[in-house]
Amino acid sequence: MITVHGFMFDVDVVSELQFYDWVQPRWVHNRLLACSPFRPERHPSFAVRLDTGVWIDSGSDDETWRKGSFVKLLSYLRNETIPETEEYLLSKYFQYLNSDSLELSFSLALVPGQRNYLSPDVLKPFMYRHPYLLKERGIEEDSQRMFRIGYSKSSKAITLPWFNKTGRLVNVKFRSVTDKRFWYHRKGLPVRDYLYGLQLVHQRKEQIAFLVESEIDAITLWQAGYAAVALGGANMSSRQRELLIHSPVEELVIATDNDQAGARIAESVANELNGLMFIKKINLPSYAKDVNDVSSDDLHNICSRYTDPIQSFLPFH
């Protein structure tokens, strides 16, 4: 039983958690014991109660990430904002809530003309650079500038701005450089209504694009010379589907993560877009967990089977 916006209802915590790959998991006595999803560790110190979804990360040094609700955990696993996860749980499990009420409660801000875009000034405090992306992920300076990546000194986090298809700032994702934690700008719009990198696809009128889960995977592909968009999570929303259908993309190459969740996303995307555009899927090398984990040579060998590399980037506006 969990509570969201004053509504109490049952959630199948086990099935929700089983969608994801856990390190050293043990399902015992109404609990999941595993290594923390928020930080690297060798010995499990993370536990989730399977009746309420309440979790504790006993090895964490950060009090804000030492314990929390199921909503907070699932929003991290789904790679989305907490309001988006709340809407997901309500729509899936709270059967007595009228669908019109859901639409009214959660989607008023989504009506065209009523979107509260973020000011570009939001990015000014983050006009710094941290070596993490270059040293750990191989993202070069030109690519970081193209996507306006910055660094928050106070949060010790990389900042990844999200833009709509015309280049308006809609949200900022913060990714810790010390562990796996991430969060979003508190005034940002739901990222499920956008596709990371889509503004470049429109600028260049790209007809072939790769679809990935994370922002860093999309940047990796652009850096290698291949157009890409990222879902920003483990699901494709109806709005993201519409954005793809109405984009210049005629051929979509699915390149989701090399795990159970990635396979599920790939199948779902293929089913929802089949017949609306050409759909293909790449198989990542067994050693790679995602696109960013693939060696440069292997990445070019794989991607060049589907399209020629882009020779130059358009200026970012």
C-alpha positions in Angstrom: 0.0 0.0 0.0 1.4 3.4 -1.0 0.0 6.9 -0.9 0.1 9.4 -3.8 -1.6 12.8 -3.6 -3.7 11.6 -0.6 -4.9 8.4 -2.4 -4.0 5.1 -0.8 -3.8 2.1 -3.1 -2.0 -1.2 -3.6 1.0 -1.5 -6.0 2.7 -4.6 -7.2 6.1 -3.5 -5.9 7.7 -6.9 -6.9 6.7 -6.7 -10.5 7.8 -3.1 -10.8 11.2 -3.8 -9.4 11.7 -7.0 -11.4 11.8 -4.9 -14.6 15.3 -3.7 -13.7 18.6 -5.5 -13.3 19.8 -5.5 -9.7 23.4 -6.3 -8.5 23.5 -9.2 -6.1 19.8 -9.3 -5.5 18.1 -11.5 -2.8 14.4 -11.6 -2.5 13.8 -12.7 1.2 11.1 -12.2 3.8 9.1 -9.5 2.1 12.3 -7.5 1.2 14.6 -7.0 -1.7 18.3 -6.9 -0.7 20.8 -5.7 -3.3 23.6 -3.4 -4.0 22.6 0.3 -4.1 21.3 1.5 -7.5 22.5 5.0 -6.5 26.2 4.4 -6.1 28.9 1.7 -6.7 29.3 -0.9 -4.0 30.5 -4.5 -3.7 28.5 -5.7 -0.7 24.7 -5.1 -0.7 23.5 -2.4 1.7 20.3 -1.5 0.0 16.9 -2.9 1.1 13.3 -2.4 -0.1 10.1 -3.4 1.7 8.0 -5.3 -0.9 4.7 -4.3 0.8 5.2 -0.5 0.9 8.2 0.0 -1.4 9.9 2.0 1.4 13.7 1.7 1.0 16.9 2.3 2.9 20.4 2.7 1.6 22.4 2.1 4.8 25.8 2.7 3.1 24.9 6.1 1.8 26.6 9.2 3.2 23.9 11.5 1.8 20.9 11.8 4.1 18.6 12.8 1.3 19.4 9.5 -0.5 19.7 7.3 2.6 16.0 6.4 2.7 12.8 7.2 0.9 9.5 6.3 -0.6 8.7 3.9 -3.5 7.8 6.8 -5.7 11.3 8.3 -5.3 12.9 4.9 -6.0 10.8 4.2 -9.1 11.3 7.7 -10.5 15.0 7.0 -10.4 14.7 3.6 -12.0 12.3 4.9 -14.7 14.6 7.9 -15.2 11.8 10.5 -14.9 10.5 13.2 -12.6 8.6 12.3 -9.5 5.3 13.8 -10.8 5.6 11.6 -13.9 6.1 8.5 -11.7 3.1 9.5 -9.6 0.9 9.8 -12.7 2.2 6.4 -13.9 1.3 4.7 -10.6 -2.1 6.3 -10.3 -3.1 5.5 -13.9 -1.9 1.9 -13.5 -3.0 0.9 -10.0 -5.7 3.4 -8.7 -8.8 2.0 -10.5 -11.3 4.3 -8.8 -9.7 7.5 -10.1 -11.6 8.7 -13.2 -9.4 9.0 -16.3 -10.8 12.5 -16.8 -9.7 13.4 -13.4 -6.2 12.2 -14.1 -6.1 14.3 -17.3 -7.3 17.3 -15.4 -5.0 16.9 -12.5 -1.8 16.2 -14.3 -2.1 17.5 -17.8 -3.4 21.1 -17.5 0.2 22.4 -18.0 0.5 20.4 -21.2 -2.1 22.4 -23.1 -0.4 24.2 -26.0 0.2 27.8 -25.2 0.3 27.1 -21.4 3.7 25.5 -21.1 6.0 27.4 -18.8 9.4 27.1 -20.5 12.5 27.8 -18.4 14.4 30.9 -19.0 17.9 30.5 -20.7 19.2 32.3 -17.6 18.6 29.2 -15.6 21.8 27.8 -17.2 24.1 30.7 -16.3 25.1 29.4 -12.8 26.3 26.2 -14.5 28.7 27.6 -17.0 31.6 25.5 -15.8 33.2 22.3 -16.9 34.0 19.1 -15.0 36.3 16.4 -16.3 33.9 13.5 -15.6 32.2 13.4 -19.0 35.5 13.5 -21.0 37.5 11.2 -18.7 34.8 8.7 -17.8 32.4 8.8 -20.8 34.6 10.1 -23.7 32.3 13.1 -24.4 34.6 15.7 -26.0 34.5 19.5 -25.5 32.8 20.3 -28.8 30.0 17.9 -28.0 29.5 19.3 -24.5 29.3 22.8 -26.0 26.8 21.7 -28.6 24.4 20.3 -26.0 25.1 23.2 -23.6 26.3 20.8 -20.9 27.5 22.5 -17.7 28.4 21.8 -14.1 26.8 22.7 -10.8 29.5 23.3 -8.2 27.1 23.4 -5.3 25.5 20.0 -6.3 28.6 18.4 -7.7 26.6 17.4 -10.7 26.8 17.6 -14.5 23.9 19.6 -16.0 22.1 18.3 -19.1 19.6 20.8 -20.5 16.6 19.5 -22.3 15.1 21.5 -25.2 12.0 21.2 -27.3 12.1 20.7 -31.0 12.5 24.5 -31.6 15.2 25.0 -29.0 13.2 26.2 -26.0 14.6 25.1 -22.6 12.2 22.8 -20.9 14.2 21.1 -18.1 17.6 20.5 -16.8 18.8 17.1 -15.6 21.5 17.0 -12.9 23.7 14.0 -12.7 26.1 13.5 -9.8 29.8 13.1 -10.6 30.4 11.1 -7.4 27.7 8.4 -7.8 24.7 7.3 -9.9 22.2 9.8 -8.5 20.3 12.2 -10.7 17.4 14.7 -10.4 15.6 17.4 -12.4 15.1 21.2 -12.2 12.2 21.7 -9.8 10.4 24.1 -12.2 11.1 22.0 -15.4 8.5 20.5 -17.6 8.0 16.7 -17.8 10.7 15.2 -19.9 8.4 12.4 -21.1 6.8 15.1 -23.4 10.1 15.7 -25.2 12.9 13.9 -26.9 16.5 14.7 -26.1 18.4 15.9 -29.2 15.2 16.3 -31.3 16.0 20.0 -32.0 19.1 19.0 -33.9 17.1 16.4 -35.9 14.8 19.2 -37.0 17.5 21.7 -37.7 19.3 19.2 -39.9 16.1 17.5 -41.3 17.6 14.1 -40.5 15.7 11.3 -42.1 17.6 8.5 -40.3 18.0 8.6 -36.5 19.0 6.3 -33.7 16.8 6.0 -30.6 18.4 5.5 -27.2 17.5 5.7 -23.6 19.9 8.2 -22.1 21.2 11.6 -22.9 24.8 10.5 -22.8 24.1 7.7 -25.3 22.5 10.3 -27.7 25.5 12.6 -27.4 27.8 9.7 -28.0 26.1 8.9 -31.3 26.1 12.6 -32.4 29.8 12.8 -31.6 30.4 9.7 -33.7 28.5 11.4 -36.6 25.0 9.8 -36.2 21.8 11.6 -35.5 20.1 10.4 -32.3 17.3 11.1 -29.9 16.9 9.9 -26.3 13.8 9.0 -24.4 15.3 10.0 -21.1 13.8 7.0 -19.4 12.7 3.3 -19.6 9.5 4.0 -21.6 8.3 5.8 -24.7 5.3 8.1 -23.9 2.4 8.8 -26.3 3.7 12.3 -26.7 7.2 11.1 -27.6 5.6 8.8 -30.1 3.8 11.8 -31.7 7.0 13.8 -31.8 8.8 11.0 -33.7 5.9 10.6 -36.1 5.8 14.3 -36.9 9.6 14.6 -37.1 11.7 14.4 -40.3 12.7 10.9 -39.3 11.7 8.2 -41.8 13.9 5.4 -40.5 14.4 4.8 -36.8 17.2 2.6 -35.6 16.6 1.3 -32.0 19.7 1.2 -29.9 18.4 0.7 -26.3 20.4 -0.6 -23.4 21.8 -4.2 -23.5 19.6 -5.4 -20.6 16.1 -6.7 -19.8 14.5 -3.2 -19.6 16.2 -2.2 -22.9 14.8 -5.2 -24.7 11.4 -4.4 -23.4 11.6 -0.8 -24.6 12.8 -1.9 -28.0 9.9 -4.3 -28.5 7.4 -1.7 -27.3 8.8 1.1 -29.6 8.9 -1.3 -32.6 5.3 -2.3 -32.0 4.0 1.3 -31.6 5.9 2.7 -34.6 5.8 -0.2 -37.1 4.1 0.8 -40.3 4.6 4.5 -39.5 8.3 4.5 -40.3 11.0 2.0 -41.1 12.2 0.3 -37.9 15.5 -1.4 -37.4 17.3 -2.5 -34.3 21.0 -2.9 -33.6 22.6 -5.5 -31.3 25.2 -4.2 -29.0 28.4 -6.2 -28.3 28.0 -8.5 -25.3 30.7 -6.5 -23.4 28.6 -3.2 -23.6 25.8 -2.3 -21.4 24.8 0.7 -23.6 25.9 2.7 -26.6 28.4 4.8 -24.6 30.1 1.6 -23.5 30.8 0.5 -27.1 34.3 1.1 -28.4 34.7 3.8 -31.1 35.6 1.4 -33.8 32.8 -1.0 -33.0 30.3 1.8 -32.8 31.3 3.0 -36.3 31.2 -0.5 -37.7 27.7 -1.1 -36.3 26.2 2.3 -37.1 27.6 2.6 -40.6 25.5 -0.4 -41.6 22.5 1.9 -41.3 23.6 5.3 -42.5 26.6 7.4 -43.5 28.2 9.5 -40.7 27.4 13.2 -40.6 30.3 15.3 -41.8 29.6 18.4 -39.8 27.2 19.8 -37.2 25.0 22.8 -37.7 25.5 25.6 -35.1 23.3 25.1 -32.1 20.6 27.8 -31.6 
